Amino acid sequence: MRSTAYISGACALIALFVLACARDAPEGPGPVGTPYPLHIPSNFPPMPLPPDNPLTVEGVQLGRHLFYEKRLSGNDHQSCATCHSFSTSFTDGVSTSTGIDGVNGTRNAMALVNLGWQSFFFWDGRASTLEQQALEPVRNPIEMHDTWPAVEAQLQADPAYPPLFQAAFGTSTIDSLLVAKAIAQFLRTLISGNSPYDKWKRGEGTLSADALAGYVLFTTEAGPVGQPITLPGTNTTVIGQGGADCFHCHTEGLFTDGGFHNNALDEMPADSGRALVTHQAADLGRFKVPTLRNIGLTRPYMHDGRFFSIEQVLDHYDSGGHASATADPLMKFTDPGSSMGLTAEMRTQLKAFLDALVDYEFVGDPAIRDPGPP
């Protein structure tokens, strides 16, 4: 009995010791603060949020400051917003962006809109979370060309930032992962869902006759009505319906399927695209499908910004593009002499519908503009 009592007492002492140590051990930094009241339009699905980085008022505010913070670049002259301006749906209006050393990149700045529903980021999908994506531009030698230790030191030395990190994450010690988490929180609030199309979908407005006709074309299979079409490189046959075939890759709602496609821009792509990440030959020339939301504000178009107008984009799809081993089978008209058959009237209608995807309330929202110094 004495032995049993002795063991029980020892266990109790050990338990008390462990509890005391647990109380004294510092908790790892994580989101704290006020839950952010995220407004999701009723015609959108719920947004999946990472459990280790929920949205808070304090985190979003911090991320907004950091998004516009030029000290994230090596010369203190560029911020994330330099290449992603709110007035153009967070793009920069040039074919390929220029970094702090005057070096042009090889890809177009993608629109930062409705990113909370995406699973891959960058044209080649090399990041699978917004937190991973936010880390890259700072250390990219042809973009912001800085180091995270240098950025952390600058932010830590600014008396305004440590309290903001304390409020958002429960620690005043600044590190790159927390910077990325805060920026990711802000990016998830960039929701564009009040275009004329959205209001029409919610029964809050109407579309013009041309835009409605363009919507039908957008969501209808291409090809002569009733004619069987075998998708190139497959045994799959579809029946032509006289449409424009946009809906396969630009799925209605977010207007991207979130996947990667080779849309027959080149017979031999100069940029390997997704294959640079997967190292799979089948991914050569495949790029992430960009959203068509706010497309009227995000020119030029394609991964390399080669097209400067919607008309040029329609020309490309109407002609079918260039056949290649990895061209998507949905590019049905790559054979010489074939065509989607877009008439002048159809083009007018498609452009009217694409115009209805522009959300001017979003790009005019003061809550997403530069807040000024913290």
PLY file of the C-alpha trace (Angstrom):
ply
format ascii 1.0
element vertex 374
property float x
property float y
property float z
element edge 373
property int vertex1
property int vertex2
end_header
0.00 0.00 0.00
2.83 2.37 0.88
4.43 1.59 -2.49
1.21 2.34 -4.37
0.71 5.57 -2.47
4.31 6.59 -3.14
3.89 6.02 -6.89
0.57 7.89 -6.95
2.11 10.85 -5.13
5.06 10.91 -7.48
2.74 10.90 -10.49
0.80 13.80 -9.01
3.99 15.81 -8.50
5.08 15.11 -12.08
1.68 16.19 -13.38
1.86 19.44 -11.41
5.37 20.07 -12.73
4.25 19.50 -16.34
1.28 21.83 -15.90
3.48 24.53 -14.40
5.93 24.26 -17.28
3.08 24.43 -19.76
1.82 27.62 -18.17
5.29 29.19 -18.28
6.08 28.09 -21.87
5.42 30.84 -24.44
2.62 30.07 -26.84
3.57 30.02 -30.53
2.39 33.03 -32.50
-1.00 32.59 -34.08
-4.00 34.69 -35.08
-5.67 36.57 -32.28
-8.10 39.44 -32.26
-11.52 40.16 -33.69
-13.06 37.82 -36.29
-13.26 39.61 -39.64
-16.82 40.03 -40.97
-16.19 38.61 -44.44
-19.01 39.39 -46.86
-19.46 36.70 -49.50
-21.97 37.41 -52.29
-24.95 35.07 -52.24
-24.10 33.69 -55.70
-20.63 32.60 -54.47
-19.76 29.38 -52.64
-18.39 29.52 -49.07
-14.71 30.42 -48.89
-12.44 27.73 -47.43
-10.18 29.30 -44.81
-6.99 27.72 -43.43
-7.43 26.81 -39.75
-4.00 28.23 -38.88
-4.75 31.63 -40.43
-8.36 32.68 -39.87
-9.36 36.18 -40.87
-9.26 38.84 -38.16
-9.83 42.57 -38.32
-6.33 43.14 -36.98
-4.73 40.66 -39.39
-6.45 42.11 -42.45
-5.50 45.65 -41.41
-1.88 44.60 -40.98
-1.90 42.75 -44.31
-3.27 45.80 -46.08
-0.42 47.94 -44.75
2.12 45.31 -45.77
0.64 44.94 -49.25
1.37 48.63 -49.86
4.67 48.62 -47.92
7.61 49.55 -50.17
10.16 48.40 -47.61
9.44 44.86 -48.73
11.67 45.60 -51.75
15.44 45.89 -51.85
15.45 49.59 -52.77
12.35 50.58 -50.74
10.64 51.72 -53.95
8.26 48.89 -54.80
5.44 47.20 -52.97
3.09 44.39 -53.93
0.73 47.11 -55.17
3.30 48.38 -57.68
2.46 45.46 -59.98
-1.04 44.91 -58.61
-2.92 48.21 -58.61
-6.43 48.35 -57.15
-7.67 50.57 -60.01
-7.01 47.82 -62.59
-8.29 44.90 -60.50
-4.82 44.46 -59.06
-2.87 44.17 -62.31
-0.41 46.70 -63.78
-1.48 47.24 -67.39
1.76 46.13 -69.04
2.69 42.89 -70.79
5.33 41.88 -68.27
6.21 43.64 -65.04
9.52 45.35 -64.24
11.39 44.71 -61.00
13.41 47.10 -58.84
16.56 46.67 -60.95
14.80 47.58 -64.19
14.64 43.97 -65.34
11.48 42.80 -67.07
9.93 39.56 -65.99
8.58 37.06 -68.49
4.97 36.92 -67.30
1.98 39.18 -66.97
0.83 40.29 -63.51
-2.29 38.28 -62.70
-5.40 39.93 -61.28
-5.57 39.45 -57.50
-9.29 38.87 -57.18
-11.37 36.14 -55.52
-8.17 34.30 -54.59
-9.68 32.72 -51.49
-11.32 30.09 -53.68
-8.16 29.14 -55.58
-5.88 26.17 -54.91
-2.87 27.19 -57.03
-1.10 30.51 -57.52
1.19 32.00 -60.15
0.78 31.14 -63.82
2.58 27.84 -63.28
0.86 27.01 -59.97
4.09 26.69 -58.02
2.42 27.88 -54.80
-0.50 25.96 -53.33
-1.52 28.53 -50.70
-1.75 32.30 -50.55
0.71 32.22 -47.66
3.30 30.50 -49.88
2.57 32.90 -52.72
3.11 35.96 -50.53
6.65 34.86 -49.63
7.99 34.67 -53.17
8.07 38.17 -54.74
10.24 39.61 -51.94
13.11 37.21 -52.59
12.66 36.98 -56.35
15.79 38.52 -57.95
13.87 40.11 -60.83
10.97 41.37 -58.75
11.41 42.94 -55.30
14.95 41.52 -54.94
15.29 41.63 -51.16
15.91 39.12 -48.39
13.45 38.25 -45.69
15.95 38.86 -42.85
16.49 42.40 -44.18
12.75 43.03 -44.48
12.10 41.65 -41.01
14.78 43.94 -39.53
13.34 47.03 -41.20
9.80 46.31 -40.07
10.96 45.42 -36.55
12.81 48.75 -36.30
9.67 50.72 -37.21
7.84 51.48 -33.93
4.48 51.22 -35.71
4.72 47.61 -36.83
5.47 45.53 -33.68
2.20 46.61 -32.00
0.28 45.71 -35.16
1.83 42.23 -35.18
1.08 41.91 -31.47
-2.56 42.75 -32.09
-2.84 40.38 -35.07
-0.75 37.42 -33.93
-0.02 37.80 -30.23
3.68 38.54 -30.73
5.65 41.67 -31.49
8.49 39.64 -33.03
8.22 40.00 -36.79
9.10 37.16 -39.12
8.43 36.34 -42.77
5.77 33.72 -42.07
3.65 36.19 -40.13
4.12 38.82 -42.85
2.91 36.27 -45.40
-0.05 35.30 -43.22
-1.13 38.92 -42.85
-0.85 39.63 -46.59
-2.77 36.43 -47.32
-5.55 37.59 -45.00
-5.85 40.88 -46.86
-5.83 39.12 -50.24
-8.72 36.89 -49.18
-10.85 39.99 -48.63
-10.40 41.09 -52.28
-13.78 39.73 -53.33
-15.27 41.02 -56.55
-18.93 40.05 -56.85
-20.98 43.14 -57.69
-20.66 43.29 -61.46
-23.80 43.71 -63.61
-23.59 39.94 -64.24
-23.69 39.24 -60.48
-26.61 41.56 -59.91
-28.46 39.90 -62.78
-27.74 36.47 -61.31
-29.08 37.58 -57.93
-32.18 39.14 -59.44
-31.00 42.65 -58.57
-30.61 43.98 -62.11
-30.83 43.26 -65.81
-28.41 42.80 -68.70
-28.63 44.30 -72.16
-29.90 42.17 -75.03
-26.36 41.92 -76.42
-24.93 40.88 -73.05
-27.62 38.21 -72.63
-26.90 36.88 -76.11
-23.20 36.94 -75.27
-23.89 34.92 -72.13
-25.59 32.25 -74.22
-22.63 32.16 -76.61
-20.22 32.02 -73.67
-21.93 29.00 -72.15
-22.59 27.08 -75.39
-20.49 24.52 -77.26
-18.73 25.85 -80.36
-18.99 24.45 -83.87
-21.67 24.28 -86.54
-25.02 23.38 -85.01
-25.60 19.64 -84.97
-22.19 18.74 -86.40
-20.18 16.09 -84.53
-16.66 17.27 -83.62
-13.97 14.91 -82.41
-11.72 16.60 -79.86
-8.12 16.59 -81.16
-6.01 13.74 -79.80
-8.99 11.98 -78.19
-11.86 9.67 -79.04
-14.33 12.13 -77.51
-16.99 13.62 -79.77
-19.11 16.67 -79.00
-21.98 18.13 -80.98
-21.58 21.68 -82.23
-24.11 24.18 -80.91
-22.95 27.39 -82.57
-21.50 28.90 -79.38
-18.13 30.31 -78.35
-16.97 27.52 -76.02
-15.66 29.80 -73.23
-17.33 27.94 -70.37
-15.11 24.85 -70.35
-12.11 26.66 -68.84
-13.75 29.86 -67.58
-16.35 28.12 -65.45
-19.31 30.32 -64.62
-19.14 31.79 -61.14
-15.47 32.41 -60.52
-14.91 32.36 -64.29
-11.90 30.07 -63.99
-11.78 26.34 -63.47
-8.62 26.82 -61.40
-6.76 24.39 -63.63
-3.98 24.49 -66.21
-4.44 24.41 -69.96
-2.40 24.89 -73.12
-4.67 27.15 -75.16
-2.69 26.69 -78.37
-0.85 30.00 -78.29
2.32 28.50 -79.77
3.39 25.40 -81.62
6.52 25.34 -79.45
6.04 27.34 -76.24
8.93 29.60 -75.25
7.75 29.35 -71.64
7.29 25.79 -70.38
4.60 26.88 -67.92
3.30 24.20 -65.56
6.01 21.78 -66.74
8.60 23.89 -64.89
6.89 22.77 -61.68
5.80 19.22 -62.44
8.65 18.29 -64.81
6.07 16.42 -66.86
6.19 16.69 -70.66
2.39 16.67 -70.76
2.36 20.02 -68.92
4.47 21.87 -71.49
2.86 25.22 -72.28
0.06 24.80 -69.77
-0.79 27.82 -67.65
-3.31 28.57 -64.93
-6.64 29.76 -66.26
-7.07 33.40 -65.22
-10.42 34.71 -64.06
-12.41 36.73 -66.57
-13.85 38.89 -63.82
-12.96 42.54 -64.43
-11.38 41.51 -67.74
-12.13 44.92 -69.19
-9.65 46.38 -66.68
-6.90 43.76 -66.80
-5.43 44.09 -70.30
-3.07 42.99 -71.75
-3.96 39.30 -71.82
-2.36 35.83 -71.68
0.55 34.71 -69.50
2.96 36.90 -71.47
0.60 39.80 -72.13
0.79 39.36 -75.90
-2.78 40.47 -76.65
-3.73 44.07 -75.95
-7.45 43.90 -76.69
-10.42 41.58 -76.32
-10.68 41.64 -80.10
-7.22 40.07 -80.40
-8.20 37.41 -77.86
-11.33 36.59 -79.87
-9.22 36.44 -83.05
-7.00 33.83 -81.41
-9.84 31.58 -80.28
-11.77 32.01 -83.51
-8.74 30.89 -85.55
-8.15 27.92 -83.24
-4.53 28.69 -82.45
-1.56 26.41 -83.10
-1.63 22.64 -82.83
0.96 21.04 -80.54
1.46 17.83 -78.60
0.10 19.42 -75.41
-2.58 21.73 -76.83
-5.81 21.21 -74.93
-8.30 18.98 -76.77
-10.91 21.68 -76.13
-9.03 23.79 -78.67
-11.11 22.15 -81.40
-10.12 24.22 -84.41
-6.33 24.05 -84.61
-6.42 22.37 -88.04
-5.38 24.77 -90.86
-8.40 26.43 -92.41
-10.75 25.59 -89.56
-12.45 28.24 -87.48
-14.90 28.70 -84.65
-16.89 30.95 -86.99
-17.42 34.01 -84.81
-19.37 36.62 -86.75
-19.15 40.36 -86.15
-22.48 40.19 -84.31
-21.31 37.32 -82.10
-18.16 39.26 -81.22
-20.22 42.30 -80.25
-22.40 40.13 -78.04
-19.45 38.37 -76.39
-17.76 41.68 -75.64
-21.00 43.02 -74.15
-21.14 40.03 -71.81
-17.48 40.38 -70.84
-18.12 44.06 -70.08
-20.87 42.88 -67.71
-18.20 41.05 -65.66
-16.52 44.32 -64.64
-17.17 45.26 -61.01
-16.53 49.00 -60.72
-17.68 48.99 -57.11
-14.79 46.67 -56.28
-12.05 48.79 -57.85
-13.56 51.90 -56.28
-13.75 50.46 -52.76
-11.76 52.69 -50.39
-11.18 49.72 -48.05
-8.71 48.17 -50.50
-6.71 51.29 -51.32
-3.38 52.30 -49.83
-4.11 53.11 -46.18
-1.00 55.25 -45.83
1.75 54.78 -43.21
0.86 52.46 -40.31
0 1
1 2
2 3
3 4
4 5
5 6
6 7
7 8
8 9
9 10
10 11
11 12
12 13
13 14
14 15
15 16
16 17
17 18
18 19
19 20
20 21
21 22
22 23
23 24
24 25
25 26
26 27
27 28
28 29
29 30
30 31
31 32
32 33
33 34
34 35
35 36
36 37
37 38
38 39
39 40
40 41
41 42
42 43
43 44
44 45
45 46
46 47
47 48
48 49
49 50
50 51
51 52
52 53
53 54
54 55
55 56
56 57
57 58
58 59
59 60
60 61
61 62
62 63
63 64
64 65
65 66
66 67
67 68
68 69
69 70
70 71
71 72
72 73
73 74
74 75
75 76
76 77
77 78
78 79
79 80
80 81
81 82
82 83
83 84
84 85
85 86
86 87
87 88
88 89
89 90
90 91
91 92
92 93
93 94
94 95
95 96
96 97
97 98
98 99
99 100
100 101
101 102
102 103
103 104
104 105
105 106
106 107
107 108
108 109
109 110
110 111
111 112
112 113
113 114
114 115
115 116
116 117
117 118
118 119
119 120
120 121
121 122
122 123
123 124
124 125
125 126
126 127
127 128
128 129
129 130
130 131
131 132
132 133
133 134
134 135
135 136
136 137
137 138
138 139
139 140
140 141
141 142
142 143
143 144
144 145
145 146
146 147
147 148
148 149
149 150
150 151
151 152
152 153
153 154
154 155
155 156
156 157
157 158
158 159
159 160
160 161
161 162
162 163
163 164
164 165
165 166
166 167
167 168
168 169
169 170
170 171
171 172
172 173
173 174
174 175
175 176
176 177
177 178
178 179
179 180
180 181
181 182
182 183
183 184
184 185
185 186
186 187
187 188
188 189
189 190
190 191
191 192
192 193
193 194
194 195
195 196
196 197
197 198
198 199
199 200
200 201
201 202
202 203
203 204
204 205
205 206
206 207
207 208
208 209
209 210
210 211
211 212
212 213
213 214
214 215
215 216
216 217
217 218
218 219
219 220
220 221
221 222
222 223
223 224
224 225
225 226
226 227
227 228
228 229
229 230
230 231
231 232
232 233
233 234
234 235
235 236
236 237
237 238
238 239
239 240
240 241
241 242
242 243
243 244
244 245
245 246
246 247
247 248
248 249
249 250
250 251
251 252
252 253
253 254
254 255
255 256
256 257
257 258
258 259
259 260
260 261
261 262
262 263
263 264
264 265
265 266
266 267
267 268
268 269
269 270
270 271
271 272
272 273
273 274
274 275
275 276
276 277
277 278
278 279
279 280
280 281
281 282
282 283
283 284
284 285
285 286
286 287
287 288
288 289
289 290
290 291
291 292
292 293
293 294
294 295
295 296
296 297
297 298
298 299
299 300
300 301
301 302
302 303
303 304
304 305
305 306
306 307
307 308
308 309
309 310
310 311
311 312
312 313
313 314
314 315
315 316
316 317
317 318
318 319
319 320
320 321
321 322
322 323
323 324
324 325
325 326
326 327
327 328
328 329
329 330
330 331
331 332
332 333
333 334
334 335
335 336
336 337
337 338
338 339
339 340
340 341
341 342
342 343
343 344
344 345
345 346
346 347
347 348
348 349
349 350
350 351
351 352
352 353
353 354
354 355
355 356
356 357
357 358
358 359
359 360
360 361
361 362
362 363
363 364
364 365
365 366
366 367
367 368
368 369
369 370
370 371
371 372
372 373
